[in-house]
Amino acid sequence: MEKKISKNKYWIENFDPLQVLSCGQAFHWDMEEDGSFTTVHKDQWTNVKKEGKNIYWIFSEKDQKEEWFSYFDLQTDYKGIIERIDTIPLMKKATEYGKGIRILKQDPFETIMTFIISANNHIPRITKAVKDLSRIYGKEIGEYNGRALYSFPNPEEFSKASQEELRNIIKVGYRDKALIETGKRILSGEFDLAKAGSLSTEDLRKELLDLPGVGPKVADCILLFAYQRMEVFPVDVWIHRVMEEYIFGEKGSKKEIHQKSVELFGKEAGYAQQYLFYYGRAKGIGKEEKKPR
């Protein structure tokens, strides 16, 4: 039977769950009929909704405010970040459009596995795969709105998955082998999740790139979203289009784009990337002129 939990009301500047959860950094969430969002992190869930200037929050258990505020990075001064990265005219448009974005502090294992699934994929397909993975291999952690909620499988739970199940039931396509092999390396400790966070950004990037299914863009997303390396600037098709059209005025290589991001945004390039990605994708910048890479 579903447990009734009261709503908590807050006023939080520069926070919109719609923008945070739909900007391609996380995939373990549902949009409810009332416009609220239900999301899962480890073995907890929450439901959050913005109405006017108010944020209405339901926690799966009492006294979870601090943990969820940390997950959504609500202690960070994003108003100050926006002022510091506002170095080009385009950024003012992007931050105004996506001013409710926050960079989530995600679980490293889930981030690694879900971003392997994300390679050359679409968000609706990724979110369905993540839900199916959680339902089949994770644990049931509660119920909301008549729907059972499941945690993302940990390395040991994930080890029960077969390549055939991943391809034919979860529908991850060609990524099945990479997921299995990466899961094995993490479970064995060959890639040590506990020690990874203490590595320098470049050393951790090298370790990530050695994992099956992890290329440069996926590695940078993991660095930014799981390890909070805010100097990292992931370059996907939308960022490539935005930078070419508004910064270079012509074609630019990924190396040139990375160099320019450091020049423009410094150690807060990761924040800039999220605003530019959200704005560029929403506006379809360069979509008609350029083919996806």
N, C-alpha and C positions, 0 to 999 in steps of 0.2 A: 504494500500500500504506500502510495506517495506521501512523503512527509511534508507537512505544511511549514514553510519557513517564511518569516516576515521580510518585507522589503526594507532596505536601508537607503536613505536618501542623502546624496552628497552634491556639493557644487565643486566641480573640478575644471579648471581652466585648461584649454588646449588638450581636450580628450574627447574623442568620439569613437565609441566601439565599432560603429559601422566602418569608419575609415581604417581603424587599426586592424580589424580582422579581415577586411576585404582587399588589403593592399599586397597580398601575395607573400606574406612572411610566415603565416601559420595556416594550417588546414584542418584542425580538429575542432570544428565549431558548426553550429546550426543557427540559421536565422528563423526565429519563431514568427507566427502569424501576426503577433502584436508589434513586430518590429524590433523586439529584443534579440539578444544573442546569447546562446548557451554554449559555453566552451569548456573544454577539459584540459587540465594540466596535472600530470602525474596521476594521483589517485583522488583528485578533487575536481569538482565542477562548480561553475557559477553561471548565473544569468544576469545580464547587465543591459540596461536600456537608457538611452538619452532622450529626455523630453524637455525641450526648451534649454534652459541652462542647468537643469538638474540631471543627475545620474542616479538611476534606481538600480539597486544591487541586491541580488539574492545569493547567499552563500550556502553551499551544501552542508556546512557545519558552522556552529557559532565560532566567533573569535578568529575568523579567517581574513579579516580586513587587511592586515599588514602584509600577509602573504600574497594576496591577490593584487594589492597596490604595488608590491614589488614586481610581480609578474608583468603587470602593465606599465611598469616604470613610471609610476605616478609621483615619485619623490623628486624626479629630475625636473629642472627648470627649462622647459622647452621654449618658453618665451625668450629667455636669454640665448638659447641655441639658435633660434630663428634670427635674432638680431645679429649674431656673429657670422652666420653662413649667408646672410643676405648680401652677397658680393657681386651679383649680376642681376639685371632686370628680371630675367626669367624666374629667379628664385622667389622674388616677391609674389609673383603670380602663383607659383607652385605651393608656397607655404600658406598663402591665403586660401587656396583651394583645398588643401589637405591639412589645415591647421590642427585637426584633432588627432593626427597620427602620433603614435608612440611606438618605440621599438621594444617588442616583447623580450623577456628574459626566459628563453625556452630551454627545455630539457635537451642536453646534447645528443643522446641516443635517438630520441624522436626526431630531432632536427636533421641529423645525418640521414636517417632512413627516409624521411618524408621528402627531403630535397633530392635524394637519388630518384625517387618516384617522380619528382617535378620536372626532371630533365626532358625537354622537348614535349611538354605535356600541358594540359589546360586545367585551370583551377577546379572547375566542377568535377572533372575526372579524378584529380588528385584527392579532393576532399572525400569523394565516395570510396576510393581505395583505402584511405586512412581510416574511415569509419568501419569498413569491412575488416581491415586488419585488426582493429581494436575489438570489434564484436567477436571475431573468431578466436583470436589468440590472447586478448587482454582480459582484464577482470571487470565484472559489473560493479560499478561504484555507486550507483544510485539511479534515481528516476526523476525526470522532469517533464511536465506536460504530457504525461502518459507514455513517455518513451524512455527505455532503458539507456543508460549511459555507461560507456566502457573506457577504461584507461588504455593508453597505447601500450602494446606489449613491451616488457623489458627484454634485455638480451636473452635471458633464459627462456622466457615465454616465446620469443620470436624464433628460437632455435627449433621449435616444434613444426614450423612451417616448412613445406616442401616447395621445390621449384615449380612443380606441376600445379600445386594449389595457388601459388602466387600468380601464375600466368592465367590459369583457367577460371579460378574463382574470384580472386582479388582483382584480376585484370590489370596487372602492372606491365604487361607486354614484355619486351626484351629486357627490361630492368630486373627480371626475376633472378637471374644468375648473380648479378652484382649485389642484390639485396642479401641473398643467401651467403655469399662469400664475405661481405662486409660484416654481417651479423656474426659469423663464425670468428672473425678476427677480433671483434669487440668482446665477444663472450670469452675467448681464450686469453684476453689481456694483451694480445699482440698490439692492438691499438688500445691504450689505457685511458679510459674516459676520465678517471680520477686525476691522472697526471697531466692530461692534455692542457688543462686550463692554466698550468704554471709555465707552459712553453711560451717563447716569444711568438709574435704573430707570424713571422716568416718560417720559423721551425714548425709551428702548428700547421701552417698551410702546406708545407712539404709532407707532413704526416697524413693530412687529409687527402692530398692528391695521390697518395699511394693506395688509398682505399678503392676497390672496384666501384665503378659508377660515379666517382667524384672527379669532375673536371674543374677548371679554374673558376667558372661562375658559381657552381654548386659549393665549392670550397669557400669562396668568399661569402656566400649566403650563410653558411654554417658559422664562419668566423664572426659575422655580424650578429646573427640572431641567437646563437647558442653560447658564444663566448664574449659577446659585447666588445668586440674589437672595432670601435667606432671610427677608426681611421680607414677602414676597408670600404671600398666602393665597388660593389658587384656590378658587372656590365652584362646586361641581357639585351635583347633586341630593342626594348623600349628605351633604355638608357642610351644605347648606341644611336638611335634615331634622334633623341632629344639633343644629345651632345653634338651630333653632326649638323643638325639644322640650326641650333641656336648658339652654339659655341664656336664651332669650326667653320661653319658655312660651306663645308665640303666634307668629303669622306675623311674619317679619322680612324686610325687603328686602335685596338683595345689598349695597347701600350700607351699611345698618345692620350687616350681618354683617362687612363689611370693617372698619368703624370699631371694632366690638367686638373683632375679632381683634387689632387694634393695641393696644387698651386692655388686653387680657388677656395677650398674648404678646409684644408689642413687636417687636424686630428678629428674633426667632426664630419668628415666626408660621408660616413655611413648615414647620418641623419639626412644630409642633403640628397643622398641617393634615393631614400624612401619618398621624400617629397617630389622629386623629379620623376621617379617611376610612376607614382600614383597619378600625377598630373599628366604625364605623357601618355599613359595608357588610356586614361579617361577621355582625353582630347584626341586620341588617335593620331598623335604627331607622327608625320612621315609615313603613315600606313599605306597610303595610295602610291606614294612615289618609290618606296623601297620594299623589296621582298625580304621576308624573314630570313635570318642567317641560320 
